Amino acid sequence: MFDVKFSDIIKSSFPDLKVLQIEARVKNSPTSNELWDEILKASEELQNKYTLPELNKRTSIDATRKAYKKLGKDPNRYRPSAEALGRRIISGKGIYRLSALIDIINLVSIKTGYSIGGFDASKIAGYTLTLDAGTSSDIFNAIGRGILNIEGLPVYRDNLGGIGTPTSDEERTKILPETQSLLMLVNIYGEEKSSEATENLLSSLLEKYAGLEKFESKLLQVKDILT
């Protein structure tokens, strides 16, 4: 598995942070009708549970927004992906039907409120990732957004630079139709659904919809490093 480390600023700022690291051998494919029905059901449940003003008070989303503020980033300008996805759903704009792997990640994000990084592991440079705070010198080509100012955002870096933030992942390591080696990083700044339940949900969805062949997981906790 990749060796995921935390920088000093992350360790000092977020002692309660947990990151669920999942690596899997899978088969990507177009999203099946069955998976899409699950997404539509979860979307309807979200709409029935939250209004737009209430969504950013959701435990998991609120904690991520507070993490942004602690690093000096405005979460209203740079929304965590789980919040942005939820806002689209609640406002009736719907979400895009993409591929099995991406839509599985979106489904779990809807259900948990966690912003989840999803990467083609074969495109990651090296075997070590470091979660750090973004700086003004970082050049980050966000998926579908172009160059994103990630200064003050938590960012995972490989040997070549940033690959993922809770707002957006990077084009260089994005999931493609041919992706078979998958890395997911579930950012848990405030726990709403347990890490164990989240892991079980991801595992079952990958098995059901993405031809899961191999599954490895690790729960990383900053507090374990500090003690």
N, C-alpha and C positions, 0 to 999 in steps of 0.2 A: 504494500500500500504506500501511497505518497506520505511523506513525512511533513505534517502540517505544524508549523510553529507560530507562536504569537510574539509580536514585537513588544518592546518595553512599554510603549504608549498604550497598546491594547491591554496588556496585563494590568497596568496601573489604572486604566480608565474603566475596565469592565471585568471586575473580579468574578462576577456571576455568569459570565458568558459561557455558553455551551455550543459546540459545533458538532453536529452529527455528520460524520464522514462516511460516505457509502461509495464503494467501487463495485462495478458489475459488468459482466459480459452479457451483452444483449443483442437483439435484432430490432433495429428501427423499422418502422413501416408507416403507411398512412393510418391515421386515426380511425379505428373501427367505429361502427355505429353504436356498439355496446359501450365503449369507452366514452364516446361523446354523450350518450344518454346519462352516464354517471356525472359528467361535467355539468350538464344542464340541470340535473337534480340538485347538485351541490350549489350551483349558482342560484337556483330558486330558494334554497334554504338560506343562503346568505342574504338575499333580498328581503326575505321575511324576518330576518333577525336584526338587521342593521339598517339605519338610515345613513345618508352621506355624512351628516355631522357626527354620528355615533361611531362610524367605522374606525377613525383614528384613535378612538378610546379603547378599541379591542386590545386585550392584554399584550398579545404578541406584537402587534403593530405599534402600539404606544411605546413599548420598550425599545423597539428599533428606532423610532423617531427620537426618543430621548438620547440614544447613542449618537445619532447624527448631531444633535444639539451640543452634546458634550465635546465633540470634535470640531465644533464651529460651523456645521453645515445646516442650512435651512431645510427642514424636511417638507415644507410646503412647496419649495421650488424643485427639490430633488427627492421625490417620494420613493419610499421603499417599494419594491416591485409588488409585494403582496397587497399593499395599500392601493397602488395604481390599478392592479387587476380588479380588486374589490370595487373600486370606484366606477370602473367601466361597467361592471355587472349591475351594481345598484342603480346607476343612472340609466340603465336600459340600452347601453351601447353594444352589449355583448362582447364576446372575445373571439379571437381568430382560431380556426381549426387548423392546426399545423402538422405535427407528426406525433406518433405514439409517445416517444420519449418526452418531448416538450410538453405535450398535453397531460401526461402523467404528473410531471412537475407542477404544472398549473393547477391540476386537481388537488394535489396535496397542499399547495399553497392556499387555495380557497378554503380547504377544510381546517387548516391550522393557523393561518395568518403569518406563517414564517416565509421570509424571503429565501429562496433556494437557488444556489448556484448550480447550473448544470453544464458540464463540459465534456467535450470529446477528449478523453484522457490521452489518446495517442498524439494529440497536438500540443500537449503541455511540455515545456522545455525543462528537462531535469526531473528530479524525483523529490524535490523539496518545495513546499509552498509556505509563504509567510504572510500572515494576516497583519497588516500594518495600516497606518493612516495615510491616505493619499496626500500628495503634495502638489504644488503649482507646476512642478517640472514633469509630472506624470503625463504621458500622452496615451489616451485611452479611447479606442475606437469602439464605441458602444454599439451593440447590435441594433440595427435599424434607426440609430439616432445620430450617427457620426461622432465627431470628437466631443467627448463629455468631460467637463471640469470635475475631476474627482478629488480635488483638494478638500480635505476634511471628511471624506467618505472612508469607511473601512474598506480595504482592498486586499485581495489575495494576489500575491506576486509569485511568478515563477522566475526562471533564470533570464527571461527576456523582458519582463515587465508585468503590468497588471493584467489579470485575466477575469476578475469578477468582483463586483460590489453588490450590496443588497439592492441597489437601484437598477443595475444592468450588468450583463456580462459582456465580454470582449469578442469582437468578430473573429479574432485569431483562433480561439479555442471553442467556438460555438458548435452545438450539436447539428449534424447534417444528416440527410437521409441514409447515408452509408455508415453512420457511427455505430460501432460495435463495442467500443471500450468506453464506459461511462463513469464519470466522477460526479458525485453530488455532494454539496456542502450545505447543510441546513443550518442557517444562522439563528440561534436561539438566544436572543438578548433578554427575553422574559418568557418563562415557560408557560404555555397555555395547554397544549397537548403534550403529554410526556414524550421524551425522546424514544422510549421503547415502543410506544404506540405508533409514533411517527415512522420509526424504522419498519415496524410490521406492516404498516399501510403501504409504504413504498415497495417493500419486498413483494407483497401480494399483488400489487398492480403491475410490477415489472414481470412477474411470473405469468400473470393473466394476459397481458397485452403486449409484452415485448420479448417474448421467447427467452426468458432469463435462464442463463447457463451457469453463471458463477456470481456469488454475492458475498461481499465482505463489508464489515461495518466496524466503526470505532467511534466512541463518544469522547470528545476532547473537552476538558473543563479547565478554564483558567485557574480556578481555585485549587485544583490539584497540583498545578505548577507552583503556586505561591506558598503552599504548605510544605 
